[in-house]
Amino acid sequence: MKTYKYQIHTHTAPCSKCATMTPAELIGSLIAGGYSGCVLTNHFLKGNSGIDRNLPWNEFVACYEKDYVECKKAAEGYDLDIIFGIEEQLFDGLEILCYGITPQFLYDNPQLTEFSLKVWSAALHNFGALCIQAHPFRHRGYIPNPRLLPTEYIDGIEVFNFSNKPEENELAANAASKYPDWILVSGADAHSGDLVCCAGIEAETRITNEKVLADVLNSGKYK
């Protein structure tokens, strides 16, 4: 049976300030690794964004839509699926991965500038999207107290992050064992082409758009 591999934690320049990967480099890496596509999860307003935060909301969001459109254009002719998403930092360096959203979702929800997990969670769920905590036990200088976000607001966690230390992923796996209904995902946290195909998910269903992504993750029918 044919299966489809997707990188679902991906950063490109210039939206993610810490990324070096261009759309062309992303597409080349996906092809070389035999992946079917990826989810763009660039750092957003409070994270390590490469976009001027002083821009009006719609202009700021438009930069992310532009990056998404450019990546989709670079993928034309290669039978790849490029899916929109973001990674947002909320407090204490803790971040969420937003799956199932579109650029229009961001345009329509300027209240997200409040950086409240409760507000983000409500907006995502109203849209039929998912709120997944990224690398919950990552120890870095910008994360003074690695921990789970309040569990009533998240749908699951990134249980494996290729850029984490093994002990950090082990803590995530141990936490996940206590929440059997959680959605668990794996991502490379790829900021450069060499990391694009180091992790991800594999599904029997082709993930052609943001809604299908949310449906597949909700179904649990993936590895």
C-alpha positions in Angstrom: 0.0 0.0 0.0 1.3 3.4 -0.9 2.0 5.8 2.0 2.9 9.5 2.2 5.6 11.0 4.3 5.3 14.6 5.5 7.6 16.9 7.4 5.3 18.8 9.7 7.7 21.2 11.5 9.4 23.3 8.9 11.0 26.8 8.9 11.9 28.9 5.9 13.5 32.3 5.4 12.6 35.1 5.8 9.6 34.4 8.0 11.7 32.4 10.5 14.6 34.6 11.4 16.7 31.5 12.4 16.1 29.7 9.1 18.3 29.6 6.1 16.1 27.5 3.8 14.6 29.0 0.7 11.5 27.6 -1.1 13.7 26.0 -3.7 15.9 24.4 -1.1 12.9 23.1 0.7 11.4 21.5 -2.4 14.8 20.0 -3.4 15.2 18.4 0.0 11.6 16.9 0.0 12.2 15.4 -3.4 15.6 14.0 -2.4 14.2 12.4 0.7 11.2 10.9 -1.0 8.7 12.9 1.0 5.3 13.9 -0.3 5.2 17.4 1.2 5.5 19.4 4.3 3.7 21.7 6.7 5.2 25.2 7.0 5.4 26.2 10.6 7.3 29.5 10.6 7.8 31.4 13.8 5.0 33.9 14.2 4.5 37.2 16.0 6.1 36.5 19.4 8.5 33.8 18.2 11.7 34.3 16.3 10.1 36.0 13.4 12.1 37.6 10.6 9.2 39.9 9.8 8.8 43.4 11.2 6.5 43.1 14.2 5.5 46.7 13.9 3.6 46.1 10.7 -0.2 46.3 10.8 -1.7 42.9 11.5 -2.9 42.3 7.9 0.5 43.3 6.4 2.3 41.0 8.9 0.1 38.1 8.1 0.5 38.8 4.3 4.3 38.1 4.6 3.5 34.6 5.9 0.9 34.0 3.1 3.5 35.2 0.6 6.1 32.7 1.8 3.4 29.9 1.6 2.5 30.9 -1.9 6.1 31.0 -3.0 6.8 27.5 -1.6 3.7 26.2 -3.3 4.8 27.8 -6.6 8.3 26.2 -6.2 6.6 22.8 -5.7 4.6 23.1 -9.0 5.3 20.1 -11.3 6.7 18.0 -8.5 3.5 16.4 -7.1 4.2 17.8 -3.6 1.8 19.0 -1.0 2.7 22.3 0.8 0.5 22.9 3.8 0.1 26.1 5.8 0.7 26.4 9.5 2.6 28.4 12.1 4.5 28.0 15.3 3.8 30.7 17.9 5.5 31.4 21.2 3.2 32.3 24.1 5.1 32.7 27.4 8.3 31.5 29.0 9.5 30.4 25.6 6.8 27.8 25.3 5.4 27.3 21.8 2.5 25.8 20.0 2.2 24.3 16.5 -1.0 25.3 14.8 -2.3 22.6 12.3 -5.4 23.0 10.1 -5.2 26.7 9.7 -5.1 28.9 6.6 -3.8 32.4 6.1 -7.4 33.6 6.2 -7.7 32.3 9.7 -5.0 34.6 10.8 -6.4 37.6 8.9 -9.8 37.0 10.6 -8.4 36.7 14.2 -6.4 39.8 15.1 -7.1 39.1 18.8 -4.3 36.6 18.6 -1.9 39.4 19.4 -2.9 39.0 23.0 -0.5 36.0 23.2 -3.0 34.1 25.4 -3.1 30.3 25.1 -6.8 30.4 26.0 -7.5 32.8 23.1 -5.4 30.9 20.7 -6.9 27.5 21.7 -10.5 28.9 21.3 -9.8 30.4 17.9 -8.1 27.3 16.6 -10.9 25.0 17.8 -13.6 27.3 16.4 -11.9 26.9 13.1 -11.6 23.1 13.4 -7.8 23.4 13.8 -5.4 21.9 16.3 -3.2 23.3 19.1 -0.2 21.1 19.6 2.6 22.0 22.0 6.0 22.0 20.3 9.0 20.3 22.0 7.5 20.6 25.5 10.6 19.7 27.5 13.3 21.4 25.5 16.0 23.0 27.7 17.3 26.2 26.2 18.3 29.6 27.4 15.1 31.1 26.2 13.0 28.5 28.0 13.5 29.0 31.7 11.1 26.4 32.8 10.4 23.6 30.3 7.0 22.0 31.0 3.6 21.2 29.6 1.3 24.0 28.8 -2.1 23.8 30.6 -3.5 20.6 29.2 -7.1 21.8 28.9 -6.0 24.1 26.0 -3.9 21.7 23.9 -4.8 18.7 21.7 -1.5 17.0 22.1 2.3 17.4 21.9 5.3 17.0 19.7 6.4 13.8 21.2 9.6 13.5 19.1 11.6 16.5 17.8 14.7 15.6 15.9 16.5 18.8 17.1 15.9 17.9 20.8 18.2 15.9 23.0 17.2 12.3 23.5 16.3 12.9 27.2 14.0 15.8 26.2 12.1 13.5 23.8 12.0 10.8 26.5 10.3 13.3 28.9 7.7 14.1 26.2 7.0 10.4 25.6 6.6 9.8 29.4 4.2 12.7 29.6 2.2 11.5 26.6 1.7 8.1 28.2 -0.5 9.8 30.8 -2.9 11.3 28.2 -4.1 8.5 25.9 -6.4 10.8 23.9 -3.6 13.2 22.9 -2.5 13.7 19.3 1.2 12.9 19.1 3.4 14.2 16.3 7.0 14.0 15.2 8.9 16.8 13.5 12.4 17.7 12.4 12.2 21.3 13.4 14.0 21.8 10.1 15.6 25.2 9.6 17.9 24.1 6.8 17.6 21.6 3.9 19.7 18.9 5.5 17.1 18.3 8.3 13.9 18.3 6.2 13.6 14.6 5.9 14.9 13.6 9.4 11.4 13.0 11.0 7.7 13.6 10.4 4.6 11.5 9.9 3.7 8.8 7.4 0.0 8.3 6.4 -2.0 6.2 4.1 -4.0 9.3 3.1 -2.5 11.9 1.0 -2.5 15.3 2.8 -3.6 17.7 0.2 -4.6 20.7 2.3 -4.9 22.0 5.8 -8.3 20.4 6.6 -7.1 17.0 5.5 -4.1 17.5 7.8 -6.3 18.1 10.8 -8.5 15.2 9.8 -5.6 12.8 9.6 -4.1 13.9 12.9 -7.5 13.6 14.6 -8.0 10.1 13.1 -4.8 8.8 14.5 -4.2 6.9 11.2 -0.6 7.8 10.7 2.8 6.7 12.0 
